[in-house]
């Protein structure tokens, strides 16, 4: 929509009487451009402040590879004509003016056609805040914005030394041509800029996202809500509700691969959502009943390689980013494909300039010829680089075929994340796919969308296409306001987006970069990662939109990685409090259950979430004051750790902390802070082991008293004893304990902690002999009953005496009842033998779970075992070395009932897998050995 101009609503646009100056006058500002196309004036009317920093050209044009600056300007009626130095190019703009802005719309181009233009360019004085997506600069008095008046115009701001350059740019191809590109110049007091931007969006029908009362989604309370990012089944919805309760979250986002097996046609995963769309609708409805908003994590710019758009015939509407030509005829069986083209920049060429390929280079080593997709191993020969070598024909369900010399070889643009192909947005495939996604979204009544993979678009016009596919899909979603997020926040989505700043979780995002061929040195810490995200949140503030601290992973220990720690979570939550930024947690039930610190991590998050919503007035806590504004600002700088104390003063207190290193055990983590008349020490064991920390009381004043507090406020205890000759003995385990040292200086407490000794308690183990099952069914029996002896077994063992039903439809199992002495995370190891070697396995299924015998119900599957007895958790197949990954369960004290099922084997009793002993270990790193059995 282009607003029609009438004398009743518009102010005059006129040439000045002197010097041929062109004046643009609105109720809010006046702007002047000289006949030489240089800006001469920009004045905010209300204050009279001059906001022009430099006399820069009004426009730039890229002609024949050169950038030419505007050097002449003239006005005739409502048409502005601009010429350029060193080129015969001339741009003609239609001027559209309202009381709040002036819009410059490119109507006509004469002379040499430019490849790109900077439609509008101005240097302004505000530098305090520069919104990279807003394309605006502002301070506490005024804001200047160049806002695109259509999706083809993009913003390019840059903070310079002492001023800010604002630029609105467009390009000629691919996609929409330069004509009709438009940008509006807006100047307004900061307090009114949102109102003006909303009016502009309405006038030009830009993609908006408003509540019924006209409030933009970015200004709603939901924009400040934290959320879970989980993959869950319909049957797991009650677990989702419980985890929301544990953190105080009221939003959850469902990952795409949890419900969808193939983006494109969006085929349902009926293993997790048995009734397809209806299952998904019921799941969303149940979460709504619990007061939880539900988001869809979606891929809309790409197609899975396993989708019907690819197999058996690849759709011709997929994006092609490289081409070649066959040199000769090709049979259906040829493994080398010679071309007449230079392939040195194709993936797989050792001399290609591109070294990092998303998801790994092998996903990109493909070529489409006719209706066949071919996967290749490399490009050669050296020096010629014209042949695809090691070809595997008929990939992804296509048919290996003969082809003729001169046939086109197409490289379909690949997304290495889902392993898919990118849509050509200049075809109708985008509208088709977005329509299919919207049908599901609308029918299931989702409240939020996260468009992932925004980087996977045609790079020749990246910002336009990364925004375009989101706008197309948003135009088909019916609910408003909708929480709109995505991997790409761009200028022409400013009016639609709700919040931004997500980064993939730590350490996964860095590991993915390494797998793609990148290098990272030095390796960032978790807190470095949080600081990187916090910088993006601060940038969102400059863009006048909320920022988000996420996605943040809750990951257990793995090798040298200790898993997520309490100080890292508290660091995150203090940044969240400082910026009023919601967090998002990307993890899985299994990973949380494997981490001994999970429960207190969630309790800490819930505590800080309540503090944040209290601080900013959304959910006040009765009887609690707010944190002083200066205290909140102290939380923002990178590299500084804090804890928020709510007990020592009448208002929450930000206490800066630093780590105390215990020489005898670096696995004991201590953060110490000085709270004035008390010192606060947070203490825990990073791997969740139980033990005690002994302090020399002589290093503390005689009047010192120690009180320990858990995150569960109902569980407090004071520890003031000095047993055993004046020593303090403090418990240390998986819990986050805060010890408050009253009457002692922080320096004295630090000295006492640094000299403390830590003693680990002997590991707790529960041994379960496999022959001691409480019940059995089907073909599962003892080895002795099957007439099988095994001298390597630690007593009798269990074995399937016949054929194995991997579907578990025919009941065949041994059931066990184990007494768990204390609540916590327990690790289960099993001693097994596969007589024929290989990657065999059992199933382990807790009572109440449906027996699927896949995923987290697999026990064993470590192929490198040599047919010997070995301890195992869960492996990954034929190349996995025992014991594999630990199997962990979060268990309550009391009886734990589970079943062991046969899952793989030859089907004969004498060669089927055997299991003789299981061990439940309280310590997460405790791996039993044969000589310890029964101890």
N, C-alpha and C positions, 0 to 999 in steps of 0.2 A: 504493500500500500504506500502510495506517495501522497502526502497531505496536499490538498489543493490550497492555494494561497489566495486569500481575499483581503481587500483593503480594510475590512472590519477587524481582522485579527492580527494583521502583520504591520510591522513598522517599516518605514521607508528604507530602501537600499539605494544609496546614491553615491555618485562620484563627488569627491570634495571639490571645492572651488579652487584649490591651489595644488599644484604639483601632480594632478591626475590621480590623487589617492582614492582608493576604493574603501568605503566605510561600510561595515556591517554593524547595525545597531539593533539590540534587543532590549527588553526590559531589564535584563540581568547584566549585560556587558556590551562594550563596544570594541570592535576590532578593525584595524586599518591595514590594508596591503597597498604598497606603492606600485606605481606603473612598472617598476623593475621587478615585480613579483616577490619583493621582500616584505616580511611583516614589519610594521612600524608601530603598532599599538595593540595592547590587549588590556582593557581596564574593567575591573569588576565594579558595577554601577553603585551598589549599596555602600561600599567602603571607600570607593575611589582609588583602591590599590591598583598599581600597575603590576601585571603578572607576566609581561613579556620580558624574557631574559636576553634574547639576541635577535638581530635582524636576519633571520634565516629565510631561505626560499620557501614559498608556500607549497611547492611540489617538486618531485624528482621523477625522472623517467629513465628506464634502462633500455637503451637502444643499441642494438648490434654489439652487446657485451659491454657497453660503456654506460656509466651513470651520468646523466645530464641534468643539471640544476635548472629550475625555472628562472627565466630572466626577463620575462615581459608578461604583463597582465592587463586585461581591459574588460570593462563591464558594459554590456548592452542589454538593457532591461533586466531580466532575471538570469541572463547568461553571462558566465565568466569565462573568458578565453585566456589560456596560459600557453606561452611559448617557452622553448628550452635552448640553452646554449649548446652549440655544436650539433644541432639536429633540426630537421625541418618539421619535427613532430609538434602538433598543437592539440591540446586538450580543451574541449568545451564542456563546462559544467552548467547544470541547472541549479540555481540557488533556491533552496526551500527553507523558509524561515518561519519560526514561531516565536512567541514571547520568551522562550527559554533556550533556544538553540538556533544555530544556522547549519543547514545540511548542504553539502557539496556533492552533487550527483553527476557522475561522468556520463554525458549524453553522446558525445561524438568525438572521434579521433580523425585528424587529418594529417597528411604527411606520412613519414615512416612510422609503422606500427611498433610500439614498444612491447617488450616481453613482460615487463613488470612496471608498475607505477607506484609511487608514493603519492596517493591522492591528495593527502593533506599532511603538512608537517609544520610543527611550531615548537619553539624553545620557550619554556615557561620557568618561572622562578621557584615554585614549590619543589623542594627536594626531600622534605622530611619523610614522605610516604609516596612511593611510586608503585602503582598496581600494574603488574606485568600483564595480567589478563584483562583488567579493567581498562587498560590503556589510559590511565589517568595519574595525575600528581596532585597531592593535597597536603595541607597543613591544618592547624586548628582553626583557621579562618576561612579558607576558600579551597575549592577543588576545580581543576581543569581536566576535562575528559574529551578525548576524540573517540566517539562510539560509532562502530560500524552500523549502518542503517540497512543491513542485509547480510546474509551468511557469507557472501563471497569476499567481504572486506575484513581484514585482520588488523590487529593492533600490534605495534612494535615500539614500545617505550624504552628509553634508556636514560639512566641517571648519569649525568656528566659531571665535570668538575664545577660545581656551583650552579648548575641548572639541570633541567630535565627535558629531553627531546621526546615529543609525542609524535607518532607517525601512524597513519592509516594506509595500509598497503593492499594491493591486489595484483593478480597475475593473469595472463591471457590464456594459458592452457597448462595442463588438461582441465576440463571442466568449464564452468561459465566463463564467457569472454569478459573483457575489461568493462565494456559498456554496462551501465546500470550499477556499477560499484559506487557506493556512497558512504560518506562519513559525516557525522554531526559534531560540530564544535559546541561544547557545553562549558559554561562558567557559572558557578553558583556558590553561595556560602556552604560550608561543609554540612551544616545542619539540614540543608534542603536538597543536597545532591541526590539522595536516594529517591526522593519524590520526583525530581526532574527526570532521572533515568527511567523510572517506572512509566512516566508519561510518554517518553520517547519510545519505549518498547511497545506501548499500546498503539501509538501513532503509526509505527512501521510494522506492526504485527510480527515482532521478533519472537523467537521461542521464549515463552514465559512459563512460570510455574507458581500460581497464586492460590491462596486460600480464598474462600468465599468472600471474606471481607477485604480482599485485595492485598493481604500481607504476602510478600514474597516468601517462598519456602525457606530461603536462607535466614529469614528473620523470625521463624517460628521456633518454639521450644524444642521441637523434634530435631532441629539442626544441631543442637548441643547435646544430643543423646548419644551415649556410648552403645556399642553393639558387639554381639558375638558374630564371628564369621566361621560357620561350621558346615560340615557335610553330614547330614543326618537323614535317617529314614522315617517314614510315617510312624513306624513302631517305636521310634525313639523320641517322639515329641515331648513326652513327660520329662525326660532327662533334660531336654532343652529348657523347659520351664524351670526346672530345679536349678540349673546353672545360672539362669537369669536372676533367680531369687538370691543366689549366693553372691552375686556381684552387684545387685541393684540395677541391672540393665533392664530396659524395656524395649529393646530392639534386637533382632537377630537377622543375619543374612544367610541364606541357604546357598551353598556353593553349587555352581552349574553342574558339575559332574556327579552330584548326589542324586539328582532327579533326571538328568538328561545324559544319554549315551552318545548323542551325535548332534552338535550344533549345526544348524542348517535346516533340517527337517525337525529338529528338537524331539527326537525319539525318546520316549520315556524309559527310564530304568525300572522295569517292573519287579525286579528283585527287591527294590527299596520302596517303590510306590506301586503296589500290585495292581491297583485299579487305574493306573495312569493319571490322567488329569484329575479325576475325581479324588484319588488319594491325595494329590497335591492340594486340591481345594480344601479337603477335610483338615489337612495338616495346618494350613494357614488359618482356617476358621478356629481350630483349637487354640492356637497361639493368640489369636484375637480375643478369645474368651478369657485368656489369662492376662489380658492387658498388654500384650507384646506386639509391636509392629514388626512386620515381616518384609525382608528385602530379598530380591532376586539378584543373584550374581549372574551376569549374562554375557555371552559372546554374540555380538550382532554384526561384526564386520568380517567374519570369517566362517569357513565351513570345515567340519571335520573331514579328514581324509577317508574316513569310513562311512561317510554320509552318502545318501542316494544321489546327491548332486555330483558325486565323484565316481561311484561304481554303479553299473558297469561302464558307463560312458561319462567322462568328465565334462561338466557343463562349460560351454564356451564363454560364459559370463564371469569366469574367474579371472583375476588380474594376472596379466603376463608382464614380467619385468625384464626378461632377456629373450632374445631370439637367435636362432641359427638356421642354417639350411643344409639338408642332407647332401653329401657329395655324390652318393651313388645309391643304387637300389639296395634295399635292406630286407633280409628274410626274417621270419618270426623267431628264429633261433640264434641270430647273430649276437655275440656278447661284446663286440666292439662296434661303435657307431662313428663313422668318419663323417665330418662335416666340411663345408667350404668356408667355415666361419672361424673367427678368432675366439676361443673359449677361455682365454687367460683370466678373465674376471668372473667366470662362473664359479659357483661353490665346488670345492674339490680340486681347484687348480692351485698348486703350491706357490704360484707367483701372484695370486689374487691380492689386491690391496686390502680387501676386507678380511680381517682376521677373526672377528668375533661374530658368530652366527647363533642366533637365539635357539636354545634347546640343544645345541650341538650341530656341527656341520653336516652330519650324516642325514639329518632330516631335510636338508636343502638339496642334496645331491640327487636330483630327479630331473627328467626331461619328458615333456608330453609331445608325442608325434601322432597326429591324427587323433584317434580315440584311445590311444594306448599311453599309459604312463610307464616310464622306464626308470628304474633306480640304478645308479652307477657308483662304482667304487672310487674312481679317480678320473683325472683328465691328463692326457698326454698326447703324443710322446714329448719328451723334454725338448724345448725350443720351438716346436710346432704348435702345441696346445690346440689341436683341432679335433680330438677324438675322445669320445666317452668310452671308458674302459671298465671291464668287470661288470657288464650290464646284466641286471636281472629284469627280465621282460614281464610285461603284464602285471605291474604292481597295483596294489589297492583295488583288486577285483576287476581291473580292466583286462582286455584280451590281447595277448601277444599277437602281432599282425605283421604282414609284409608292408613295406612302404617304398615309395618311388623317389628317385633322385630329384632334388629340388623341393621336396616336401619340407614344410616349416617345422622346426624344433622349437618348442615353447617352454620356457621356464616359468611355471606357475609360482607366483609369489607365495612364499611359505610363512606360516606362523609356527614357530618352534615351541610355543607354549602348549597349545592343545594338539599340536601336530596336525595342522590344517592348512587350507588354502584361503587366500584373501580375496574378498569380493571386489570386482571392478564396479565402483560406485557410479560409473557413467552408463551402466546397464540397469535394467529393471529388476535384477536379482536382489539388490538391496531392499527395494520396496516389498518384494515377495517374501524374503526372509524376515524382515522386520514385522510384516503383517502376521506371519505365523507366530512369532514370538509374542506379539501383542495380544493375540487371541488367548494364549495361555495366561499371560500376565493379567489380563482383564478378568478372565473367567475365574481365576483363583484369588483375585482381590488383593494383590500385593500392594504394599505401601511404599516400597523403596526399590530403586534399581541401581546397580553398580555395573556400568559398562566397562568390562575388562578388555585388555588387549587393544587399547586405543592407538598403540604404536604400530599396529598391524594394518596399515592403510598405504595407499599409493604415496610414496615419499616425494614424488615430484611436486605435490601440493599438500604437504603433510597436515598443516593446521586446518585447512579447509575440510579435508576428508575425515580427519580425526573428530571434528565437531559435527560434520554432516550426518554421519550414520547415527549418531546419538539423537540429533534433532529429528531425523526421520522416524526413529522408533518412538521418541517422546511424543511426537505428533499423533501416534496411534494409541498411546496409553491414555486411558480415560480418567483415572483418578487424579484429583488435584486438591490440595497440594500434594506433590509426590516428592519423596526424598530422592533427589537426583545426585548421584555421585559417579565417578568414573576415573579410569586411569589417565584420562586426558581432559584437563580443564582449559578451555580456549576462549578467546575474546568473545566470539559470537555465541557462546553458551552462558555468558555472565548472568543473564536474566533468568536462566533456567536452573543453573547449578545450585545445590543446597550447601555443600561444603566440599573441601578438597584437602590435598596434601598427603594422601596415603602413599606409603612405600611398602613393598613386600617385606615380609618378616625377616628378622635376624635369627640365625645366620643364613637362612635359606636363600635370600636374594643374592648374597655374595657367592655362595656355593654354585648357584645357577650361572652366575657370570663366569666363574672358573670353568664350568662344564662347557660353556659356549666358546671357550678359547681365550678368555681374558686373563689378565694378571692383576693381582691386588697386593700392593706393598706400600705402607705397612698394613697389616690386617686390622680392620677396625674392631673396637670393642662394642659391646652392646650399648654402652652409654654414648659412644661416638655415633652409633646409629640413631639413637634417640635425639641427639643434638642435631643431626642432619634433618630429621623429621621436624624438630622444633623450629629450625630455620624456615622450613616450608610453611609451618603454621603462622610464623610472623609475617611471611610474605602474603599469606591469605588475608591477614589483617589489613595490609596495604591495599588489597583488592576488595576490601569491604565485604568479606565473606568469611564465615567460620572456617577454621582449620581443624584437622583431625590428626591425632597421634596414633597411627596404625599403619598397616596391620602389624600387630605385635604378637609374637609367638610364645606360647607356653610349652617349652620343649624340655624333655628330661635329659639327664646326662647321657653322653655318647662318646666313648673313648676319652680323649683329653678334655672334651667340653663338659663342664660341670652342670650344665642345664641352667635354666633361668633362675636367678638368685633374688633374694628379697631386696637387696640394695638397688638392683637394677629396676625392679618394679617400683620401689619408692621414688627413685630418680624420675621415672616416667610419670608417676602420679603427681609429683610436685610440679613438673612442667605442665601437666594437664590443668592443675589448679591455677598456675600462674597465668596461663593464656586462655582459661575457660575453654579448653579444647577437649572434646570427647575423645575417648580412646576406642580402639577396636581390637579384638583378640581373635587371631586366626590360629586355630589349633584343631585338635580332635579329641574325642572322649578317650581314646586309647592313650594318646600322648599325655594327657593330663593325669590319667590313672597310673601311668608309669613314673610320674614325678612325685617324690615324697613331700615336696614343698607345696604342692598344688593347693591344698585346703587353706593354708594361711595366705598364700598369694591371692586367692579369691577374696578372703576376708579383708586383706589390706586394700584391695581395689574397691570393695564395697565401702569401706571407711572413707577413703579419699573421694569417692564419687559423692557420698553424702555431704562431705565438706565443700566440694565444689558447687553443688547445687544450692547449698546454704549460703556460700559466699556471694553468689551472684543473684540471690533472691528468688530462685525458682522453687525451692523447697526448704524454707527456714527450719532450723533445729531449735526447738523450744529451749529457752534459757541460755543459749550460746551466743556470744558476740561474734562478729565477723573479724577476720584477720585484718590488721591494719594494712592499708594500701601499700605503704613502703615495704612492709614485710613480704607482701605478695611479689613486688618487683624484685626482691632479693632472690626469688626462686628462679628467675629467668636465665641468668648467665650460664653458659656452657661450662661443664667441668666442676660444678659445685654441687655437693650432696647436701640434702636437708631431710629432716624429719619434722612432722608437724605434731607438737605436743598439745593435748587438750586438757591436761590435768593440773599442770603446775601453776597456771595463771588463770585469771578470769576470762581470758580470751585466748584462742588458739595462738600458739607461738611457733615460729619457724626457727628451728635449731640447726645450725650448720654442723655437719658431721664429717669426720675423716676416718679412714680405715686404720685399725690397729692390727699389725701383723704379729701373729703368735709364732715365734720361731719353731716351736716343737711340732706344730700342726697347722699347715696353711689351709687345711680344709675347715678349720674353725674360722668363721667370718665374724668380725667385730667392727661395728661402726660407732664411733664415740663422738658425742657432742657436748658443748658447754652451754648449760641453760642458766648460768648465773649462780644461783645458790644450790644447784644440783648439776650432776653430770648424768647423761643418758647414754647407755651402751646397748645397742641391739646386737644380740649374739645368736648364732645358729650354726649348724654343721651343714656345709654345702651339699653333702651327699646324703644327709638325713640320718647319720649314725647317732646312736645314743652314747652319752658319756657324761663326764663331769669335769668342770673347770675349777681348779683350786687356786685361790689368790692368797698371797701373804698379807694378812691383815695388818702387820706392822708397818706396811707402806701407806696405810690410810690412817687418818685421825681416829683417836679412840672413840669419838662421838659419831663416826660414820655409820650409817645404816643403809641397807640395800633392800629395795623392794622390786620384785619382778612382776611384770605384767605381760599377759598374752593378749593377742588381738581380740580374743573372746573376752569381752569386758566382765562377764560373770565369773571368770576364772582368774582371780588375783591371789597373790600370796606375798607376804612380807618375809624377807629373809634377813634377820638381824643377828643370827647366831654366829659365834666365832669358835666353833668346835675345833678340837685337835690342835691346841696351842695357838689359837688366834687366827685360824685359817677360815676363809670363806669358801664354801663348796657350792658351786652353782651348776644347775642342770643344763645340759646342752644336748639338743637333738634336732629333729626336723622342724620344730616350732620356731616361730619368730618371737623371741623373748626380748622385752625391753627392761633392762635393769636400771633403776633410778638410784644413783648414789647420792644420798643427802648428806650434807655436812662435809663433803670432800671436793677439793678442787679437781678440775678435769685433768690437770697435769699429773696429780697424784694417782688418779684412777688409771690414766694411761700407763704410768710406770708399773702399777700393780698388775694390769692386764698383760703387759708385755713380758712380765716375768712369770706369769701363771703357767701352770702345768695342766695338760689335758690328758685324761685317761678314757679310752674307749672301752665300753662294756663288751664282754664276749658276745659274738653274734647270736641272735635268737634264730633257731631252726626248728621246724616241725618235719619229722621224717614220716613218710607214708609208704609202707610196703605195698606194692601193687597187688599182691595176693590178698590183702586185707580189705577187699571191697565189701560194701554193705549190701549190694544187690548187683545183679547182672541180667542181661537179656541177650537173646540171639546167639550168635556164634562166638562171642567174646567169652574166654575161659582162661583157666590157668594152664601153664605149659605142661604141668604134670598130668592134668586131665586130658590133654591132647596127646600125651605120650611122647613129649619132647623134653630132652634134657639139654642143658646148656651150662657147662662148667664155669663160664665167665659170669653167670648171673649171681646177683647177691640175694639168694633165696629163689623162691618160685617167681615166675613172671606171668604177665597176661599176654594173650595173643588171640588173634581172630582165627578160628579153626576152619574157616571156609572162605567163600567169595566175599568180597568187600563191596558194600553199597555206599558209594561216596555221597549219594544224595541224602543218606540217613533216613530215608523213608521207611525202610525196614529196620525196626529197633534192634540195635546190637551195640551193647555198651557195658561198662563196669561203672557202678555208681559209688562215690566215696563221700563220707561225712567226716569233716576235719574240724576239730575244736580250735578256734582262733582265740588266743589269749588276750589280745588287745587290738583296738581299732587302728588301722593304718594301711599303708600300701605294702603288700606282700608280693615277693617275687617267687614264681614257681619254676623249678627246673626238674627235668625228668631224665632218668638214665634209660637209654634205649639202645636197641641193636637192630639193624636191617641186614639179615643174613646174606642178601645178594648185593649189599651196598646201595649206592644211589640215593636220590632225594625222596625217601619215603617219609610217611608222617602218620600221626594220629590226630584226632580232634579232641579238644578240651572245651566243654560247654557247661557254664554255671547253671544252676537250677533257675528256671524261669525264662531262660533264653531259648529261642527256637534254634534247633540244631541245623546249621547251614554248612558247617565244616569248611568254611573259607575265611579269608581275612584274619581277624583276631581270634578265631577259633582253631587255628592251625597250631599243632604241637609237633615240632620236629622240622623236617624239610631241609636239613643240612646235608648236602650231597657228598661232601669230602670227608667221608667217615671210614672208608676202607672195610666196611662190613663189621667193624668192631663195636663193642659197647662204648657209649659215649654219653656225656651230659649234653642236654639240648634245651633251648628255649624255642625260638621260632626263626628258621632260616629262610633264605630266598630262593632255594632251588639247587640245581646240580653243582654249582660252583661255590656254594656257601660252606664255610668252614665252621664246624661246631665250636662253641655252643650256639652261635647265632645271636639274636636279640633276646633280651629277657622278656618273659611273660609276666605282667604285673596286674594285680587286682587290688582295688581299694575296698577293703573288707571291714565290716563291723565286728566287734567282739562277739563271739558265739559260734554257732555251727555254720560252716560253709559246705554246701552240697554241690557237687559237680560230677560230671560224667566224662569218661574217656571212651571215645568212639574209634573204631578202625576207619582209616581214611584212604590209605594207599597200600598196595601190596600185590603179590602175585596171585593171590586167591587160594594158596595152599598153606596149610598150617605150619609146615616145616620151613617155609621161606617168607612168611608174612612178618612184619615188624613186631618186635618184642619190647615190653616195658617192665622193668623190675622194681624201681624205686622212684619216688618223687620227694622233693624237698621244698618246703615253704620257707623262704628266707626273709627276715625282717629288714636286713641291711640290703640296700639296692645293689651294691657291688659284690655281694657275697655269693661266690660260685662254689658249690660243694665239690669235694673230691672223693674218689672211691674209698680212700682210707678213713674218711670221716663218717661214713654211713653209720647211722645209729647213735653217733656221739651227741 
